[in-house]
């Protein structure tokens, strides 16, 4: 293996997934050589939601409705059936002044399952489905993805503003060039402290919150013209 890299000294196990050759050797190596991560069972539980869905079928009777289901991996702690839970940031909306408002969701765990197994408690490791009493419309079609689920009052604070320091690379990376042609340079303009750079040499312009029209397009060309130009540029460069 290459020296002075993270792969130095790493074993090489030849396999064929289609022919199922040496798969058992890979499994044996994972079990015997890769250490099991340290699990935290004593802290307050916390789960990152990566899936959410509504398990109710169309035409379901009101008395038969079930709450939404959230799926993800438990980072720490243990979740138990019957436990009170909180979801942050919850329902995100805007007030009359246009400011963001976050209203955490409070509910109760009614079921836990992993694959096809019903659980009474769930520990860190693997994917867990958490059945709740949350309105199923809030969980439909992965609407809760990215939210944090855990014990009431033990979740991180909610922030609505983020300050980022960034810089642009001098050259475009990952762009195909022909012959001895040099890589294209970035061009960027800052408007109202919000900058979106289009790394397309044909455009050579930036747009900011819809207030700055990209240069290089005839009058009357809107988003369709920009999309066509970007599409042709990506097709020719990737």
Helices and strands as residue ranges (DSSP letters): H 23-33, E 46-53, G 62-64, E 69-76, E 79-80, E 84-94, E 100-114, E 117-119, E 121-122, E 127-132, H 136-139, G 140-142, E 148-150, E 196-197, E 206-207, H 223-237
